Amino acid sequence: MPLLQTIDPSTLPAGAPGKAAPDRLVSGDPSFMTWALDASRGGEVRTGIWEATPGETISIKGESFEFCHILDGVVELTEDGQPPVTYRKGDSFIMKPGYRGVWKTVETVRKIYVIVG
């Protein structure tokens, strides 16, 4: 198995649909699609592409670290006790362990993610 993997959003495997858990839903009725592309170190490091339709959910990272790169769309993240931050196509950000806040998908978003933990 090669140790170099290209992430190509135009050639994705079958995705897994999802919805917000009732205890995480803030507003709207967002739908999710996840394309899990790789899991390493016994599943501790996960990489893929994730998409969400408009709506607001509570985001809790717990002990995980997540890097995100926005491929399309607009999101507004509001960490508890902090002002909102908007991210658009081409932006990247990190949510560190312990992060808790509201993820608001303003325009359908698609992101590359790398989760550790």
N, C-alpha and C positions, 0 to 999 in steps of 0.2 A: 504494500500500500504506500503510495507516495506521501511524503511529509509536507508537500506544498499543495495547498488547495485554493483554487480560484473561487471567489464568490461572484457569481454572475446572475443578477436578478432576472435576466431574460430566459434562463434555462433552469427553472426551479423544479424540484421533485414535487410530489403531491403534498399539499399543505394540510394542516389540521385546523379546522374551524373552532371557534370558541366564543363565549360570552362572558361578561363580567359576573363574578360571584355576587349574589345579592348583598352581602355585607360590605362589598367594595364599590358598589354602584352609587354615584353621587347624583348624576342626572343623565338623561338621554337613554338610548338603547344601543350602545356601541357593540359592534361585532368585531371579532379578531380572527386573523389567519396567521398561523405560525408555520414557517418552513424551517425545521430543524436540520441544519447542514452538517454539524459535527458535535461530537461529545468526546472529550479527552479526560485523562486522569480519573478514570472511573466515574465519569459524568460530572466531575467538579467544574470543568471548563466546558461551557456550551456556547455554540456559535450558530447564528441563523439569521433569518429575515422575519420580521413581524410587521403586521399591518393592522390598523384599527380605523374604524369609521367614527364620525363625530360622537362625542359624549364625554362624560367626566367620571373618573374612577379614583379610588384611593390607591396609591402606590406605596408599598412597604418593601424595602429591600432586606430587612432582617440582617443576616450575616453575609449576604452576597454583595458583590461589587459588580456594577454593570456599566460597560462602555456602549454608547449608542452613536450611530451616524445616520442622520436623516437623509433618505433617498428622495422622498417626495412628501409634500404636505406641510402642515403647520400644527405645532403643539404648544401648549402653555403649561409649564410646570410650576407649581407653587409649593415649595417646601414648607412644612409647618413652621410658622413664625417668621417667614421670609417673604419678600415681595415676589410676584410672579415673574418668570423668565420665559420668553418666547424663543422657540427654535424652528428653523425652516430648512428646506432642502439645502444640503451642503454643510449644515452645522453638525458639530459633534459635542458630546457631553458625557460626564461620568456621574453616576449615582453611587455614592459610597455606602458601605455597611452602616446600617442605622437610619438611612434616609427614609423619611415618611412625608407624604404630601399628596397633592391632587394632580393627576395627569389629565389635562383637558385636551382632547383632540379637536382642534378647530376646523381643520380640513383633513380628509382622510390621509393618514400618515403611513409611510413605509420606512422601516429602519433596519439597518444591520445592527445586530447586538452581539456582544461577547459578555457572558456572565461567568464570574468566578465565585465559587462558593455554593 
